[in-house]
Amino acid sequence: MIGRYSGVVPHGDLLFLQKLAERLRDRTFLHINSTRAGGGVAEILQRMIPIMKELGIGARWDTIEGDDLFFDMTKKVHNALQGNKEHITKEMWDHHYDINRMNAKRLDLDADAVLIHDPQPAPLVEFRKSATWMWRCHIDVSDPVPEVWSNLKGYCAKYDAAIFSVAKFARAMGTDEFIIPPSIDPLSEKNRDVKEEEINETLQKYHIPPDRALLLQVSRFDRFKDPLGVISAYRMVKKYNDCILVLAGSPATDDPEGEVVLKEVRDHAADDPDIHILLLPPFSDKDINALQRAATVVLQKSLREGFGLTVSEAMWKGKPVIGGATGGIPLQIVHGVTGFLVHSVEGCAFRIRQFLNNPDMSARMGERGREFVRNNFLITRQTRDYLSVWYSLENKGKSVLTL
Ligand code: UDP
């Protein structure tokens, strides 16, 4: 069945993946994160688990459960790891541990390999049974609040390996480290080819006019995604170019700040009829696909970012992209080649106008972007990388060149 990717992803990726999977057939691989929906981690897991199963690997995905206090605390930890000043008290860390202890009782942690995603479930390693345990960090921890990092690092050092999305994010951990950028699935509902009618259906559903230049940002309502900056850039552009702005997002279940930010966005948009703020229900993949395809320019003007999957999603659709020069975005946007990187509202407005005024250049960059994603950011490559790390940890010191 994995053959359906043939002709879409690079041939070498597929061959290597199949060879690795033969070595790991019938072994079990457990992934644990903190939410089933919302955000990039859930997005990838939804697609990767079935692929691993198709390859004959016993892949499972579980999520930890917690109360409001837990998710408030882990959001603070997330913000502190990305550099915001936050103070996490000893009681909060104790609560973090306790919730994980309860989850360890509830979850079946028995698997040949366990991949724990992000800080929320990191303490589960304290309850590990014999297996290969890997901690996967999706966020930018290059400049964290030191006490918060040192608390978390205590857990991380107990894993067999730590995996980061971008080399710049990695820190000395006292365990093996690997760099694995995230990816998108070209065959998912969010990225598959769609018909013109499907695009029109979505535009009608959300009352978006089909015949005007459309600027789009798809993101959780999170300050790091800079939705207010996007609105300001749109206003600068609007003085010279006709366009509409669509900000599409939905709150993730592990993100308690979403509603506050949404209100700020609504206030900043005021009553401009050309700003469409769409609150998408979870699993709106087809609509997101259609919006990205309908867009004239796709923005991801983040101030801080883990990877920014929305950038690859748009590039795969051949769209000109503008992204904040942060996190994993510069891995995807080669400035001036596959899109533009920006550092300010003014820079963003300038690049939007450049795209709107040069449709040929936009199309050329879009095409290059699609090929760049094909070669670097498709899910077969990421699945291959996870299996490679697991295999290499189990075979430490042995030659693995005979694969
Ligand atoms: N996304 C979604 N619905 C939304 C907002 C975002 O399905 O309302 C998806 C988006 O298409 C992308 C992922 O969630 O696949 C966001 O990943 P990204 O790495 O851009 O940001 P994160 O939310 O993980 O910080």
Residues whose N, C-alpha, C, O or C-beta is under 5 A from the ligand:
A	BS01	UDP	G39 G40 V41 E43 V218 S219 R220 A248 G249 S250 L280 F307 G308 L309 T310
